[in-house]
């Protein structure tokens, strides 16, 4: 997925504000799932809510206003009730790595109780 960097994405130094990368990861996760036929809104309606249990962000080089970033998302592992997304963000023109990171998500019933993923969702998470 691609994200164009706007002025609102940057800090007073003119680079992307560090916490915005977590928002970009979230967008990429949703895009990943929906491109595989898994509707996050549909899962929520059925009583499955994903929560982030752990997140890591490794800042490699700055992105700036006007840049277009490309986010590659993979799911290297998944279990019955949790899975990990890995993300690599590169600057589109140069290909330089801007950020790498990951997030471990757990499926819950919306009340905080962990629940198993249905088979269709597990299948959609596979590469």
ABEGO torsion letter per residue (X at the ends): XBBBBBAAABBAAGBBBAAAAAAAAAAAAAAAAAAAGBBAAAAAAAGBBBBBABBBBBBABBBBBGBBBBBBBBBABBBAABBBBBBBBBBAAAGBBABBBBBBBBBBAGAGBBBBBBAAAAAAABX
